[in-house]
């Protein structure tokens, strides 16, 4: 029972880190586009 809960928590943490990584990539792309528009 406890090991199952630990596995669920581990899976959630892993997915959160993946989501945060994707969000950072998208944010970086948006900032570069934003900067390019305002530089030109």
C-alpha positions as CSV (number, residue, x, y, z in Angstrom):
1,X,0.0,0.0,0.0
2,X,2.7,2.5,1.0
3,X,4.9,1.5,-1.9
4,X,2.0,2.1,-4.3
5,X,1.5,5.6,-2.9
6,X,5.3,6.2,-3.3
7,X,5.1,5.1,-6.9
8,X,2.2,7.4,-7.6
9,X,4.0,10.4,-6.0
10,X,7.1,9.5,-8.1
11,X,5.1,9.4,-11.3
12,X,3.5,12.8,-10.5
13,X,6.8,14.4,-9.8
14,X,8.3,12.9,-13.1
15,X,5.3,14.2,-15.1
16,X,5.5,17.7,-13.4
17,X,9.2,17.9,-14.3
18,X,8.5,17.0,-17.9
19,X,5.6,19.6,-18.1
20,X,7.9,22.2,-16.6
21,X,10.6,21.4,-19.1
22,X,8.1,21.8,-22.0
23,X,6.7,25.0,-20.5
24,X,10.2,26.5,-20.3
25,X,10.9,25.6,-23.9
26,X,7.6,27.2,-25.0
27,X,8.4,30.3,-22.9
28,X,11.9,30.6,-24.4
29,X,10.4,30.4,-27.9
30,X,7.8,33.1,-27.1
31,X,10.4,35.4,-25.6
32,X,12.7,35.1,-28.7
33,X,9.7,35.8,-31.0
34,X,8.7,38.7,-28.8
35,X,12.2,40.1,-28.9
36,X,12.5,39.7,-32.6
37,X,9.2,41.6,-33.2
38,X,10.3,44.5,-31.0
39,X,13.9,44.7,-32.3
40,X,12.6,45.1,-35.9
